[in-house]
Amino acid sequence: MPRIAVVGSLNMDLVVVAPRFAQPGETIAGDRFLTVPGGKGANQAVAAQRLGGEVAMIGGVGEDAFGASMTRGLADEGIDVRHVDVRAGHASGVALITVDGAGENTIIVVAGANGTLTPDDVTLAREAIEAADVLLLQLEIPMAVVLAAARTARDAGRIVILNAAPAAALPDALVPLIDYLVVNETELFAIAGDAAHDQPSALAALRARGAGAVVVTLGAAGARLEPREGAASLVRAYVVEVVDTTAAGDAFVGAFAVALAEGRPAVEALRRGNAAGALTVTRAGAQPSIPTRAIVDAWLADRLT
């Protein structure tokens, strides 16, 4: 079974569904309220586990009901939570999410316990990272932790995937450690910096810093693989009815990671990522909307026959 280690965030998503987004200073009536486990790290861990991986989660939660609930939920999925640490005196991370009538969302994240992680947490979880085939990282935890985890995985010869969201400047020491940098178009330009005037210049800037392959997610258009050398490959998205886009990117990354850990070609891994993301947007919520491997396999089989 492909093994995935995830070093990342756990947030409780506080979701309001409303007909539209409120304007500054405006109060509108919402349709319903949901409390749903989330966080980019935990979402990607759930996605990888449901899609056939054996997952270890490394992160932190607060000493509160949200933290206990999130940890229990991951364990119920079959995820190894031995390295999800309870941070005494801290609140768990939360995300305040509004979903509009078109399924688009706005998100405000408060890091809470996620922000207390240090490289020492990576050291304590070294065995789990080294035992994995793929390490998954995001940017909802301190950058020093991301860098330490990437170094640990690279030293062990593991595949390193960084989903650079939310976008932030990447240290020069981190970029060469990443085998697959997964970004949307906005994140690509933010990470590339002032040297980026268009996508080719943004990619050139990242390659000059030692980046490996770059996966650019394009929403309804699909995803494009930009290898360090050779031609790019566009894998088109699947057309579905959108209910809620929350966690679609996380489902994509989780599916992509599992496929790579299984030894599948990167383009096929993108195709599976697109399928997982498409199925996710047809349901509401973050982790509850992420499909299983059986569902993705059957869905793809229907489209290949």
Beta strands, then each sheet from edge to edge (+ up, - down):
strand 1: 3-7
strand 2: 11-17
strand 3: 32-38
strand 4: 54-62
strand 5: 80-87
strand 6: 93-99
strand 7: 105-110
strand 8: 134-137
strand 9: 159-163
strand 10: 180-184
strand 11: 213-217
strand 12: 223-226
strand 13: 233-235
sheet 1: 5+ 4+ 1+ 8+ 9+ 10+ 11+ 12- 13+
sheet 2: 3+ 2- 6- 7+
end
